[in-house]
Amino acid sequence: LTEEDLHTYWGFVVFPTMFVNLLPDVVTYELLWPVGPDRTHISYDFLFHPSSIERPDFDPTAIYEFRELIVRQDLRVCELAQRGARSRGYGQGVLPPQDDFVYDFERQYVRERDAPS
């Protein structure tokens, strides 16, 4: 890793339902499996380099707890968004500029959905 990589988060999406997060000491990924129009099963895991795991001082607790916090926060935001979208007053959502990846995902989803079979 370069010095910059040691202090940088990298991530990408494997369309349509996988998120990969590249961190200096671990790779995490989330898989989303829709099970209904308002329910999604989410699983995630951690990939550590074998040499890290073999070290006597290896302790992934902080990384697990951090990811658990992020996942709980993300899930709460998604639950609130779902609740709002089911409201009778909901007409159309608005994406702020920092959600350009969400917009890109939506556009790609629509293209895939509407593509001839």
C-alpha positions as CSV (number, residue, x, y, z in Angstrom):
1,L,0.0,0.0,0.0
2,T,1.1,3.5,-0.7
3,E,1.2,6.1,2.1
4,E,-2.0,7.6,0.7
5,D,-3.7,4.2,0.7
6,L,-2.9,3.8,4.4
7,H,-5.2,6.7,5.1
8,T,-7.8,6.3,2.4
9,Y,-11.1,4.4,2.0
10,W,-11.8,2.9,-1.4
11,G,-15.0,1.2,-2.3
12,F,-17.0,0.1,-5.3
13,V,-20.3,-1.6,-6.2
14,V,-20.7,-4.8,-8.0
15,F,-24.0,-4.1,-9.7
16,P,-26.6,-4.7,-8.5
17,T,-26.2,-6.0,-5.0
18,M,-22.7,-6.1,-3.7
19,F,-20.6,-3.4,-2.0
20,V,-16.9,-3.8,-1.5
21,N,-14.9,-1.6,1.0
22,L,-11.1,-1.5,0.7
23,L,-9.5,-0.3,3.9
24,P,-5.8,-0.4,4.9
25,D,-6.1,-3.4,7.2
26,V,-9.2,-5.2,5.9
27,V,-11.6,-5.7,3.0
28,T,-15.2,-5.8,3.9
29,Y,-18.2,-6.6,1.6
30,E,-21.9,-6.6,1.9
31,L,-24.3,-8.7,-0.1
32,L,-27.9,-7.6,-0.4
33,W,-30.6,-10.1,-1.3
34,P,-34.1,-8.7,-1.9
35,V,-36.7,-11.0,-0.4
36,G,-39.7,-8.8,-1.0
37,P,-40.7,-5.3,-2.0
38,D,-39.9,-4.0,1.5
39,R,-37.4,-6.5,2.8
40,T,-33.8,-7.2,2.1
41,H,-31.5,-9.8,3.6
42,I,-28.0,-8.4,4.1
43,S,-24.9,-10.3,4.9
44,Y,-21.4,-9.0,5.3
45,D,-18.0,-10.3,6.0
46,F,-14.4,-9.3,6.6
47,L,-11.3,-10.4,4.7
48,F,-8.0,-10.1,6.5
49,H,-4.6,-11.0,5.1
50,P,-3.5,-14.4,6.5
51,S,-0.3,-12.9,7.9
52,S,-2.4,-10.4,9.9
53,I,-4.5,-13.2,11.4
54,E,-1.4,-15.2,12.4
55,R,0.1,-12.3,14.4
56,P,-0.2,-13.0,18.2
57,D,-1.6,-9.4,18.7
58,F,-4.3,-9.8,16.0
59,D,-7.6,-8.4,17.4
60,P,-10.3,-7.6,14.9
61,T,-12.7,-6.3,17.7
62,A,-12.4,-2.6,16.8
63,I,-12.9,-3.2,13.1
64,Y,-16.0,-5.4,13.8
65,E,-17.5,-2.9,16.2
66,F,-16.9,0.0,13.7
67,R,-18.5,-1.9,10.8
68,E,-21.4,-2.9,13.1
69,L,-21.9,0.8,13.9
70,I,-21.8,1.8,10.3
71,V,-24.2,-1.0,9.2
72,R,-26.7,-0.2,12.0
73,Q,-26.7,3.5,11.0
74,D,-27.1,2.7,7.3
75,L,-29.9,0.3,8.1
76,R,-31.7,2.9,10.2
77,V,-31.5,5.5,7.3
78,C,-32.8,2.9,4.9
79,E,-35.7,1.9,7.2
80,L,-36.7,5.6,7.6
81,A,-36.5,6.1,3.8
82,Q,-38.7,3.0,3.2
83,R,-41.3,4.3,5.8
84,G,-41.3,7.7,4.1
85,A,-41.7,6.2,0.6
86,R,-44.8,4.2,1.8
87,S,-46.4,7.4,3.1
88,R,-49.5,8.6,1.2
89,G,-47.9,12.0,1.0
90,Y,-44.8,10.6,-0.9
91,G,-44.6,11.6,-4.5
92,Q,-41.0,11.7,-5.6
93,G,-37.7,11.7,-3.7
94,V,-34.8,14.1,-4.2
95,L,-31.2,13.1,-4.2
96,P,-28.6,15.6,-2.9
97,P,-25.4,16.1,-5.0
98,Q,-23.4,13.8,-2.7
99,D,-25.6,10.9,-3.7
100,D,-24.4,10.8,-7.3
101,F,-23.6,7.1,-6.9
102,V,-27.2,6.4,-5.9
103,Y,-28.4,8.3,-9.0
104,D,-26.0,6.3,-11.2
105,F,-27.2,3.0,-9.6
106,E,-30.9,4.0,-10.3
107,R,-30.1,4.9,-13.9
108,Q,-28.3,1.6,-14.5
109,Y,-31.1,-0.3,-12.8
110,V,-33.7,1.3,-15.1
111,R,-31.5,0.6,-18.2
112,E,-31.1,-3.1,-17.1
113,R,-34.8,-3.4,-16.3
114,D,-35.9,-1.9,-19.6
115,A,-33.4,-3.8,-21.8
116,P,-34.9,-6.3,-24.2
117,S,-34.5,-9.9,-23.1
